[in-house]
Amino acid sequence: MPNWTTSDLKKQCKRAADKGWLPFFQDSGADYTFDAVLLMAITSRETNMKNIIGDGGHGYGIMQIDDRSFPEWCHSGAWQDVEQGIAKGALVLDGKRTNVEKNQGKKIVFGKKSFVGKANLTAAEILRISISSYNCGWWAYYNFSKGHDVDKSSTGHDYSADVLSRMATIRNILFP
């Protein structure tokens, strides 16, 4: 069961609209061929659409860019600009998608683990793995390729499922 309500998401969408952020989601979505509502759903999951430092001091900005992966960007202060934060989040998600697309059927080594990425993925599978990877990196593709739930290693063990659920609800809020 999600830890959010439709009312919560309505408040978040209103905040984004009132602050003028909706065009930032639209522009970044268009830049990387993502649905703007998907970027909003990730933002909702990450920060309830607030521009904060979270994740124990490691997540920066509205889309929680991790300073362990992107230290220069996080410590530059760019995260304080919501437009840049959304653009960076879209770029990170695009990188996750590209990694999955390019490594289908190939041996992948990360940390002390290795696996062969499942090949011939559908667009829906690539998207779901990419969303989960935004949260837990290669673990998403590893779990999927091993026949486990893609979200097994994600925060709450439900990251992509929750983001997709939020996405559907946000779409209904914005486009009733």
LUMGU-682741 format. One record per residue: x, y, z of N, C-alpha, C in turn; residue number from 1. Coordinates in Angstrom, 2 decimals, m for minus. Layout:
+---------+---------+---------+---------+---------+---------+---------+---------+---------+-----+
:     n.X :     n.Y :     n.Z :    ca.X :    ca.Y :    ca.Z :     c.X :     c.Y :     c.Z :   i :
+---------+---------+---------+---------+---------+---------+---------+---------+---------+-----+
:       X :       Y :       Z :       X :       Y :       Z :       X :       Y :       Z : NUM :
...
+---------+---------+---------+---------+---------+---------+---------+---------+---------+-----+
END
This chain:
+---------+---------+---------+---------+---------+---------+---------+---------+---------+-----+
:     n.X :     n.Y :     n.Z :    ca.X :    ca.Y :    ca.Z :     c.X :     c.Y :     c.Z :   i :
+---------+---------+---------+---------+---------+---------+---------+---------+---------+-----+
:    0.85 :   m1.19 :    0.00 :    0.00 :    0.00 :    0.00 :    0.89 :    1.24 :    0.00 :   1 :
:    0.59 :    2.19 :   m0.87 :    1.43 :    3.40 :   m0.94 :    1.29 :    4.24 :    0.32 :   2 :
:    2.32 :    5.01 :    0.58 :    2.29 :    5.90 :    1.75 :    1.89 :    7.31 :    1.33 :   3 :
:    1.12 :    7.42 :    0.27 :    0.63 :    8.70 :   m0.21 :   m0.84 :    8.54 :   m0.60 :   4 :
:   m1.52 :    9.66 :   m0.68 :   m2.91 :    9.66 :   m1.12 :   m3.04 :   10.54 :   m2.36 :   5 :
:   m4.16 :   10.43 :   m3.04 :   m4.42 :   11.30 :   m4.18 :   m4.38 :   12.75 :   m3.74 :   6 :
:   m4.88 :   13.01 :   m2.54 :   m4.86 :   14.38 :   m2.00 :   m3.42 :   14.88 :   m1.86 :   7 :
:   m2.51 :   14.01 :   m1.41 :   m1.09 :   14.39 :   m1.30 :   m0.54 :   14.79 :   m2.67 :   8 :
:   m0.84 :   13.98 :   m3.68 :   m0.32 :   14.26 :   m5.02 :   m0.95 :   15.51 :   m5.61 :   9 :
:   m2.22 :   15.77 :   m5.30 :   m2.85 :   17.01 :   m5.77 :   m2.12 :   18.22 :   m5.19 :  10 :
:   m1.77 :   18.15 :   m3.91 :   m1.03 :   19.26 :   m3.27 :    0.34 :   19.44 :   m3.93 :  11 :
:    1.00 :   18.33 :   m4.22 :    2.32 :   18.41 :   m4.86 :    2.21 :   19.01 :   m6.26 :  12 :
:    1.22 :   18.59 :   m7.02 :    1.03 :   19.14 :   m8.37 :    0.68 :   20.62 :   m8.31 :  13 :
:   m0.12 :   21.00 :   m7.33 :   m0.46 :   22.42 :   m7.18 :    0.79 :   23.23 :   m6.84 :  14 :
:    1.63 :   22.70 :   m5.95 :    2.88 :   23.38 :   m5.62 :    3.74 :   23.57 :   m6.86 :  15 :
:    3.88 :   22.50 :   m7.65 :    4.70 :   22.58 :   m8.87 :    4.11 :   23.60 :   m9.85 :  16 :
:    2.81 :   23.60 :   m9.98 :    2.17 :   24.56 :  m10.88 :    2.32 :   25.99 :  m10.36 :  17 :
:    2.06 :   26.18 :   m9.07 :    2.15 :   27.52 :   m8.48 :    3.56 :   28.10 :   m8.56 :  18 :
:    4.56 :   27.24 :   m8.47 :    5.96 :   27.69 :   m8.52 :    6.47 :   27.80 :   m9.96 :  19 :
:    5.63 :   27.44 :  m10.92 :    6.04 :   27.55 :  m12.32 :    6.96 :   26.45 :  m12.79 :  20 :
:    6.92 :   25.29 :  m12.14 :    7.84 :   24.21 :  m12.47 :    7.35 :   23.30 :  m13.60 :  21 :
:    6.08 :   23.33 :  m13.94 :    5.56 :   22.39 :  m14.93 :    6.30 :   22.48 :  m16.27 :  22 :
:    6.61 :   23.68 :  m16.77 :    7.38 :   23.74 :  m18.02 :    8.76 :   23.08 :  m17.91 :  23 :
:    9.36 :   23.08 :  m16.73 :   10.67 :   22.45 :  m16.56 :   10.55 :   20.94 :  m16.75 :  24 :
:    9.49 :   20.35 :  m16.21 :    9.26 :   18.92 :  m16.41 :    8.99 :   18.63 :  m17.88 :  25 :
:    8.21 :   19.48 :  m18.52 :    7.88 :   19.29 :  m19.94 :    9.13 :   19.41 :  m20.80 :  26 :
:    9.94 :   20.42 :  m20.55 :   11.15 :   20.62 :  m21.36 :   12.15 :   19.49 :  m21.17 :  27 :
:   12.40 :   19.10 :  m19.93 :   13.35 :   18.01 :  m19.68 :   12.83 :   16.69 :  m20.21 :  28 :
:   11.54 :   16.48 :  m20.09 :   10.95 :   15.26 :  m20.65 :   11.15 :   15.22 :  m22.16 :  29 :
:   10.89 :   16.34 :  m22.82 :   11.07 :   16.41 :  m24.27 :   12.53 :   16.22 :  m24.67 :  30 :
:   13.44 :   16.79 :  m23.88 :   14.87 :   16.67 :  m24.19 :   15.34 :   15.22 :  m24.21 :  31 :
:   14.74 :   14.39 :  m23.35 :   15.21 :   13.00 :  m23.21 :   14.14 :   11.98 :  m23.58 :  32 :
:   13.09 :   12.43 :  m24.25 :   11.97 :   11.57 :  m24.64 :   11.36 :   10.80 :  m23.47 :  33 :
:   11.16 :   11.50 :  m22.38 :   10.42 :   10.96 :  m21.24 :    9.12 :   11.73 :  m21.11 :  34 :
:    8.12 :   11.07 :  m20.64 :    6.87 :   11.72 :  m20.31 :    7.14 :   12.66 :  m19.13 :  35 :
:    6.72 :   13.91 :  m19.24 :    6.90 :   14.87 :  m18.15 :    6.27 :   14.35 :  m16.86 :  36 :
:    5.17 :   13.64 :  m16.98 :    4.49 :   13.10 :  m15.80 :    5.36 :   12.05 :  m15.10 :  37 :
:    6.16 :   11.31 :  m15.86 :    7.10 :   10.36 :  m15.25 :    8.11 :   11.11 :  m14.39 :  38 :
:    8.66 :   12.19 :  m14.91 :    9.64 :   12.97 :  m14.13 :    8.97 :   13.54 :  m12.88 :  39 :
:    7.73 :   13.97 :  m13.01 :    7.00 :   14.46 :  m11.83 :    6.79 :   13.34 :  m10.81 :  40 :
:    6.50 :   12.14 :  m11.28 :    6.28 :   11.00 :  m10.38 :    7.56 :   10.64 :   m9.64 :  41 :
:    8.70 :   10.68 :  m10.32 :    9.97 :   10.41 :   m9.64 :   10.22 :   11.50 :   m8.61 :  42 :
:    9.96 :   12.73 :   m8.98 :   10.15 :   13.85 :   m8.04 :    9.24 :   13.69 :   m6.84 :  43 :
:    8.02 :   13.27 :   m7.07 :    7.08 :   13.03 :   m5.98 :    7.63 :   11.96 :   m5.04 :  44 :
:    8.11 :   10.88 :   m5.60 :    8.66 :    9.79 :   m4.78 :    9.90 :   10.26 :   m4.02 :  45 :
:   10.76 :   10.99 :   m4.68 :   12.02 :   11.39 :   m4.08 :   11.86 :   12.46 :   m2.99 :  46 :
:   11.04 :   13.49 :   m3.27 :   11.02 :   14.66 :   m2.36 :    9.65 :   15.25 :   m2.10 :  47 :
:    8.58 :   14.59 :   m2.54 :    7.25 :   15.20 :   m2.46 :    7.24 :   16.55 :   m3.17 :  48 :
:    8.03 :   16.65 :   m4.23 :    8.17 :   17.86 :   m5.05 :    8.63 :   19.06 :   m4.24 :  49 :
:    9.66 :   18.81 :   m3.45 :   10.32 :   19.89 :   m2.70 :   11.79 :   19.90 :   m3.08 :  50 :
:   12.39 :   21.06 :   m3.08 :   13.80 :   21.20 :   m3.44 :   14.62 :   21.17 :   m2.16 :  51 :
:   15.13 :   20.00 :   m1.81 :   15.75 :   19.78 :   m0.50 :   17.06 :   19.01 :   m0.62 :  52 :
:   17.79 :   18.97 :    0.49 :   18.87 :   18.00 :    0.66 :   18.29 :   16.89 :    1.52 :  53 :
:   18.37 :   15.67 :    1.04 :   17.80 :   14.53 :    1.76 :   18.74 :   13.34 :    1.73 :  54 :
:   18.18 :   12.16 :    1.92 :   18.92 :   10.90 :    1.88 :   20.18 :   10.96 :    2.75 :  55 :
:   19.99 :   11.40 :    3.99 :   21.12 :   11.46 :    4.91 :   22.20 :   12.43 :    4.48 :  56 :
:   21.81 :   13.46 :    3.74 :   22.76 :   14.46 :    3.27 :   23.40 :   14.13 :    1.93 :  57 :
:   22.96 :   13.05 :    1.29 :   23.55 :   12.64 :    0.01 :   22.68 :   12.96 :   m1.20 :  58 :
:   21.41 :   13.23 :   m1.03 :   20.51 :   13.53 :   m2.13 :   20.30 :   15.03 :   m2.26 :  59 :
:   20.53 :   15.57 :   m3.44 :   20.47 :   17.01 :   m3.64 :   19.37 :   17.39 :   m4.63 :  60 :
:   18.54 :   18.32 :   m4.20 :   17.56 :   18.92 :   m5.09 :   16.28 :   18.16 :   m5.22 :  61 :
:   15.46 :   18.68 :   m6.09 :   14.09 :   18.19 :   m6.27 :   14.06 :   16.72 :   m6.72 :  62 :
:   15.09 :   16.26 :   m7.44 :   15.13 :   14.87 :   m7.91 :   16.19 :   14.05 :   m7.19 :  63 :
:   16.75 :   14.60 :   m6.11 :   17.69 :   13.88 :   m5.25 :   18.87 :   13.27 :   m5.99 :  64 :
:   19.66 :   14.13 :   m6.61 :   20.88 :   13.70 :   m7.27 :   21.90 :   13.36 :   m6.19 :  65 :
:   22.50 :   12.19 :   m6.29 :   23.38 :   11.69 :   m5.24 :   24.78 :   12.27 :   m5.36 :  66 :
:   25.27 :   12.83 :   m4.27 :   26.60 :   13.45 :   m4.28 :   27.73 :   12.43 :   m4.37 :  67 :
:   27.45 :   11.16 :   m4.14 :   28.48 :   10.14 :   m4.29 :   28.68 :    9.78 :   m5.75 :  68 :
:   27.66 :   10.02 :   m6.57 :   27.77 :    9.77 :   m8.01 :   28.06 :   11.03 :   m8.80 :  69 :
:   27.57 :   12.16 :   m8.33 :   27.72 :   13.43 :   m9.04 :   28.18 :   14.52 :   m8.08 :  70 :
:   29.37 :   14.35 :   m7.48 :   29.81 :   15.31 :   m6.45 :   29.98 :   16.73 :   m6.98 :  71 :
:   30.54 :   16.87 :   m8.17 :   30.77 :   18.22 :   m8.68 :   29.46 :   18.97 :   m8.86 :  72 :
:   28.48 :   18.31 :   m9.44 :   27.19 :   18.95 :   m9.68 :   26.52 :   19.31 :   m8.36 :  73 :
:   26.49 :   18.38 :   m7.44 :   25.82 :   18.63 :   m6.17 :   26.48 :   19.76 :   m5.38 :  74 :
:   27.79 :   19.75 :   m5.34 :   28.50 :   20.73 :   m4.52 :   28.70 :   22.07 :   m5.23 :  75 :
:   28.29 :   22.14 :   m6.50 :   28.37 :   23.41 :   m7.23 :   27.24 :   24.35 :   m6.81 :  76 :
:   26.22 :   23.79 :   m6.20 :   25.05 :   24.59 :   m5.84 :   23.99 :   24.59 :   m6.92 :  77 :
:   24.26 :   23.95 :   m8.07 :   23.30 :   23.92 :   m9.18 :   21.98 :   23.29 :   m8.75 :  78 :
:   22.04 :   22.39 :   m7.78 :   20.83 :   21.70 :   m7.32 :   19.79 :   22.67 :   m6.77 :  79 :
:   20.22 :   23.84 :   m6.35 :   19.28 :   24.81 :   m5.78 :   18.35 :   25.40 :   m6.83 :  80 :
:   18.73 :   25.32 :   m8.09 :   17.90 :   25.78 :   m9.20 :   17.03 :   24.60 :   m9.64 :  81 :
:   15.73 :   24.71 :   m9.43 :   14.82 :   23.60 :   m9.71 :   14.87 :   23.18 :  m11.18 :  82 :
:   14.97 :   24.13 :  m12.08 :   15.04 :   23.79 :  m13.50 :   16.27 :   22.93 :  m13.78 :  83 :
:   17.41 :   23.30 :  m13.22 :   18.63 :   22.50 :  m13.40 :   18.50 :   21.14 :  m12.73 :  84 :
:   17.83 :   21.10 :  m11.58 :   17.65 :   19.83 :  m10.88 :   16.80 :   18.85 :  m11.66 :  85 :
:   15.74 :   19.34 :  m12.27 :   14.89 :   18.48 :  m13.08 :   15.65 :   18.01 :  m14.32 :  86 :
:   16.38 :   18.93 :  m14.94 :   17.17 :   18.56 :  m16.12 :   18.23 :   17.51 :  m15.76 :  87 :
:   18.87 :   17.67 :  m14.62 :   19.89 :   16.70 :  m14.20 :   19.25 :   15.35 :  m13.91 :  88 :
:   18.10 :   15.36 :  m13.25 :   17.40 :   14.10 :  m12.98 :   17.02 :   13.38 :  m14.26 :  89 :
:   16.55 :   14.13 :  m15.26 :   16.19 :   13.53 :  m16.54 :   17.43 :   12.96 :  m17.23 :  90 :
:   18.55 :   13.68 :  m17.13 :   19.81 :   13.19 :  m17.71 :   20.25 :   11.89 :  m17.02 :  91 :
:   20.14 :   11.84 :  m15.71 :   20.51 :   10.64 :  m14.96 :   19.61 :    9.47 :  m15.38 :  92 :
:   18.31 :    9.71 :  m15.46 :   17.38 :    8.65 :  m15.87 :   17.70 :    8.19 :  m17.29 :  93 :
:   18.01 :    9.12 :  m18.16 :   18.39 :    8.77 :  m19.53 :   19.64 :    7.90 :  m19.54 :  94 :
:   20.59 :    8.21 :  m18.69 :   21.80 :    7.39 :  m18.59 :   21.49 :    5.97 :  m18.14 :  95 :
:   20.56 :    5.85 :  m17.20 :   20.15 :    4.51 :  m16.74 :   19.51 :    3.74 :  m17.88 :  96 :
:   18.63 :    4.42 :  m18.63 :   17.96 :    3.77 :  m19.76 :   18.99 :    3.34 :  m20.81 :  97 :
:   19.93 :    4.22 :  m21.12 :   20.97 :    3.90 :  m22.11 :   21.79 :    2.70 :  m21.66 :  98 :
:   22.15 :    2.64 :  m20.38 :   22.91 :    1.51 :  m19.86 :   22.16 :    0.20 :  m20.06 :  99 :
:   20.87 :    0.21 :  m19.78 :   20.08 :   m1.02 :  m19.95 :   20.00 :   m1.38 :  m21.43 : 100 :
:   19.68 :   m0.41 :  m22.27 :   19.53 :   m0.69 :  m23.70 :   20.82 :   m1.25 :  m24.31 : 101 :
:   21.95 :   m0.66 :  m23.96 :   23.23 :   m1.05 :  m24.57 :   23.81 :   m2.34 :  m24.00 : 102 :
:   23.33 :   m2.76 :  m22.84 :   23.93 :   m3.92 :  m22.21 :   23.04 :   m5.16 :  m22.22 : 103 :
:   22.00 :   m5.14 :  m23.02 :   21.15 :   m6.33 :  m23.14 :   21.98 :   m7.50 :  m23.66 : 104 :
:   21.90 :   m8.62 :  m22.97 :   22.61 :   m9.81 :  m23.40 :   24.10 :   m9.81 :  m23.13 : 105 :
:   24.60 :   m8.76 :  m22.49 :   26.04 :   m8.66 :  m22.22 :   26.35 :   m8.94 :  m20.76 : 106 :
:   27.61 :   m9.34 :  m20.53 :   28.07 :   m9.55 :  m19.16 :   28.32 :   m8.19 :  m18.51 : 107 :
:   27.76 :   m8.02 :  m17.34 :   27.88 :   m6.77 :  m16.60 :   28.54 :   m7.09 :  m15.26 : 108 :
:   29.55 :   m6.32 :  m14.92 :   30.23 :   m6.49 :  m13.64 :   30.05 :   m5.20 :  m12.86 : 109 :
:   29.57 :   m5.32 :  m11.63 :   29.46 :   m4.16 :  m10.75 :   29.75 :   m4.64 :   m9.33 : 110 :
:   30.59 :   m3.88 :   m8.65 :   31.01 :   m4.33 :   m7.33 :   31.63 :   m5.71 :   m7.44 : 111 :
:   31.18 :   m6.62 :   m6.60 :   31.66 :   m8.00 :   m6.63 :   30.68 :   m8.92 :   m7.34 : 112 :
:   29.71 :   m8.34 :   m8.01 :   28.68 :   m9.11 :   m8.71 :   28.92 :   m9.06 :  m10.21 : 113 :
:   28.46 :  m10.10 :  m10.89 :   28.44 :  m10.08 :  m12.35 :   27.20 :  m10.86 :  m12.80 : 114 :
:   26.70 :  m10.49 :  m13.94 :   25.54 :  m11.16 :  m14.50 :   25.47 :  m10.85 :  m15.99 : 115 :
:   24.68 :  m11.62 :  m16.68 :   24.41 :  m11.35 :  m18.09 :   23.04 :  m10.69 :  m18.12 : 116 :
:   23.00 :   m9.50 :  m18.68 :   21.74 :   m8.76 :  m18.75 :   20.76 :   m9.47 :  m19.67 : 117 :
:   19.53 :   m9.58 :  m19.19 :   18.50 :  m10.19 :  m20.02 :   18.39 :   m9.40 :  m21.33 : 118 :
:   18.22 :  m10.13 :  m22.42 :   18.17 :   m9.51 :  m23.76 :   16.73 :   m9.42 :  m24.25 : 119 :
:   16.57 :   m8.73 :  m25.37 :   15.28 :   m8.60 :  m26.05 :   14.19 :   m8.04 :  m25.14 : 120 :
:   14.57 :   m7.00 :  m24.40 :   13.62 :   m6.38 :  m23.48 :   12.58 :   m5.56 :  m24.24 : 121 :
:   11.38 :   m5.53 :  m23.72 :   10.35 :   m4.67 :  m24.28 :   10.60 :   m3.24 :  m23.81 : 122 :
:    9.96 :   m2.29 :  m24.45 :   10.08 :   m0.89 :  m24.04 :    9.59 :   m0.71 :  m22.61 : 123 :
:    8.53 :   m1.41 :  m22.23 :    8.01 :   m1.31 :  m20.86 :    9.00 :   m1.87 :  m19.85 : 124 :
:    9.68 :   m2.96 :  m20.19 :   10.68 :   m3.53 :  m19.29 :   11.87 :   m2.59 :  m19.15 : 125 :
:   12.31 :   m2.02 :  m20.26 :   13.44 :   m1.07 :  m20.20 :   13.07 :    0.11 :  m19.31 : 126 :
:   11.87 :    0.63 :  m19.48 :   11.45 :    1.77 :  m18.67 :   11.40 :    1.40 :  m17.19 : 127 :
:   10.82 :    0.26 :  m16.87 :   10.69 :   m0.15 :  m15.46 :   12.07 :   m0.37 :  m14.83 : 128 :
:   12.96 :   m1.02 :  m15.54 :   14.32 :   m1.24 :  m15.03 :   15.02 :    0.11 :  m14.86 : 129 :
:   14.86 :    1.00 :  m15.82 :   15.50 :    2.33 :  m15.75 :   15.01 :    3.12 :  m14.55 : 130 :
:   13.71 :    3.08 :  m14.30 :   13.14 :    3.79 :  m13.16 :   13.71 :    3.23 :  m11.86 : 131 :
:   13.71 :    1.91 :  m11.73 :   14.26 :    1.30 :  m10.51 :   15.75 :    1.59 :  m10.39 : 132 :
:   16.47 :    1.58 :  m11.53 :   17.90 :    1.88 :  m11.52 :   18.18 :    3.30 :  m11.05 : 133 :
:   17.25 :    4.21 :  m11.28 :   17.41 :    5.59 :  m10.80 :   17.63 :    5.57 :   m9.28 : 134 :
:   17.03 :    4.60 :   m8.63 :   17.14 :    4.48 :   m7.18 :   18.26 :    3.54 :   m6.73 : 135 :
:   18.41 :    2.41 :   m7.40 :   19.34 :    1.40 :   m6.87 :   20.41 :    0.93 :   m7.85 : 136 :
:   20.58 :    1.65 :   m8.96 :   21.65 :    1.33 :   m9.90 :   21.49 :   m0.02 :  m10.57 : 137 :
:   22.63 :   m0.67 :  m10.83 :   22.65 :   m1.94 :  m11.55 :   21.84 :   m3.03 :  m10.86 : 138 :
:   21.56 :   m2.89 :   m9.58 :   20.80 :   m3.92 :   m8.87 :   19.46 :   m4.18 :   m9.55 : 139 :
:   18.84 :   m3.15 :  m10.10 :   17.54 :   m3.33 :  m10.75 :   17.66 :   m4.31 :  m11.92 : 140 :
:   18.63 :   m4.08 :  m12.79 :   18.81 :   m4.94 :  m13.95 :   19.29 :   m6.33 :  m13.53 : 141 :
:   20.14 :   m6.38 :  m12.53 :   20.61 :   m7.65 :  m11.98 :   19.41 :   m8.49 :  m11.52 : 142 :
:   18.57 :   m7.88 :  m10.67 :   17.41 :   m8.62 :  m10.14 :   16.49 :   m9.07 :  m11.27 : 143 :
:   16.21 :   m8.18 :  m12.20 :   15.33 :   m8.52 :  m13.32 :   15.91 :   m9.67 :  m14.12 : 144 :
:   17.20 :   m9.60 :  m14.41 :   17.86 :  m10.63 :  m15.22 :   17.92 :  m11.97 :  m14.51 : 145 :
:   17.90 :  m11.94 :  m13.18 :   17.92 :  m13.18 :  m12.40 :   16.52 :  m13.71 :  m12.12 : 146 :
:   15.50 :  m13.05 :  m12.68 :   14.13 :  m13.51 :  m12.49 :   13.46 :  m13.01 :  m11.23 : 147 :
:   14.07 :  m12.04 :  m10.58 :   13.49 :  m11.47 :   m9.37 :   12.74 :  m10.18 :   m9.70 : 148 :
:   12.01 :   m9.68 :   m8.73 :   11.34 :   m8.40 :   m8.90 :   12.38 :   m7.31 :   m9.12 : 149 :
:   12.16 :   m6.48 :  m10.12 :   13.09 :   m5.40 :  m10.46 :   13.34 :   m4.49 :   m9.26 : 150 :
:   12.36 :   m4.36 :   m8.38 :   12.46 :   m3.47 :   m7.22 :   13.01 :   m4.13 :   m5.96 : 151 :
:   13.45 :   m5.36 :   m6.07 :   13.91 :   m6.11 :   m4.90 :   14.95 :   m5.34 :   m4.07 : 152 :
:   15.86 :   m4.62 :   m4.71 :   16.92 :   m3.91 :   m4.00 :   16.66 :   m2.42 :   m3.86 : 153 :
:   15.51 :   m1.97 :   m4.31 :   15.22 :   m0.53 :   m4.24 :   14.69 :   m0.14 :   m2.87 : 154 :
:   14.73 :    1.14 :   m2.59 :   14.20 :    1.66 :   m1.34 :   12.73 :    1.27 :   m1.22 : 155 :
:   12.38 :    0.61 :   m0.13 :   11.01 :    0.17 :    0.08 :   10.63 :   m1.04 :   m0.74 : 156 :
:   11.56 :   m1.55 :   m1.55 :   11.34 :   m2.71 :   m2.42 :   10.15 :   m2.48 :   m3.35 : 157 :
:    9.92 :   m1.21 :   m3.72 :    8.75 :   m0.90 :   m4.55 :    8.96 :    0.33 :   m5.43 : 158 :
:   10.19 :    0.75 :   m5.63 :   10.46 :    2.05 :   m6.22 :    9.76 :    2.25 :   m7.57 : 159 :
:   10.03 :    1.40 :   m8.55 :    9.44 :    1.63 :   m9.87 :    7.94 :    1.42 :   m9.85 : 160 :
:    7.47 :    0.44 :   m9.10 :    6.02 :    0.21 :   m9.01 :    5.33 :    1.44 :   m8.42 : 161 :
:    5.93 :    2.01 :   m7.39 :    5.36 :    3.20 :   m6.77 :    5.40 :    4.39 :   m7.71 : 162 :
:    6.53 :    4.59 :   m8.40 :    6.64 :    5.70 :   m9.34 :    5.59 :    5.57 :  m10.44 : 163 :
:    5.41 :    4.38 :  m10.98 :    4.41 :    4.19 :  m12.03 :    3.00 :    4.41 :  m11.51 : 164 :
:    2.74 :    4.03 :  m10.29 :    1.43 :    4.28 :   m9.68 :    1.20 :    5.78 :   m9.49 : 165 :
:    2.22 :    6.47 :   m8.99 :    2.13 :    7.93 :   m8.85 :    1.92 :    8.58 :  m10.22 : 166 :
:    2.60 :    8.05 :  m11.22 :    2.49 :    8.60 :  m12.56 :    1.04 :    8.55 :  m13.04 : 167 :
:    0.40 :    7.41 :  m12.86 :   m1.00 :    7.26 :  m13.28 :   m1.91 :    8.25 :  m12.54 : 168 :
:   m1.68 :    8.40 :  m11.24 :   m2.49 :    9.31 :  m10.44 :   m2.24 :   10.76 :  m10.83 : 169 :
:   m0.99 :   11.13 :  m11.02 :   m0.66 :   12.50 :  m11.42 :   m1.27 :   12.81 :  m12.79 : 170 :
:   m1.22 :   11.86 :  m13.70 :   m1.81 :   12.07 :  m15.02 :   m3.32 :   12.37 :  m14.88 : 171 :
:   m3.98 :   11.61 :  m14.00 :   m5.41 :   11.84 :  m13.78 :   m5.69 :   13.18 :  m13.13 : 172 :
:   m4.77 :   13.66 :  m12.30 :   m4.92 :   14.97 :  m11.67 :   m4.76 :   16.08 :  m12.70 : 173 :
:   m3.73 :   15.97 :  m13.52 :   m3.41 :   17.02 :  m14.48 :   m4.32 :   16.99 :  m15.71 : 174 :
:   m4.77 :   15.80 :  m16.09 :   m5.56 :   15.63 :  m17.30 :   m6.82 :   14.82 :  m17.00 : 175 :
:   m7.72 :   15.40 :  m16.18 :   m8.92 :   14.63 :  m15.77 :   m9.84 :   14.29 :  m16.94 : 176 :
+---------+---------+---------+---------+---------+---------+---------+---------+---------+-----+
END
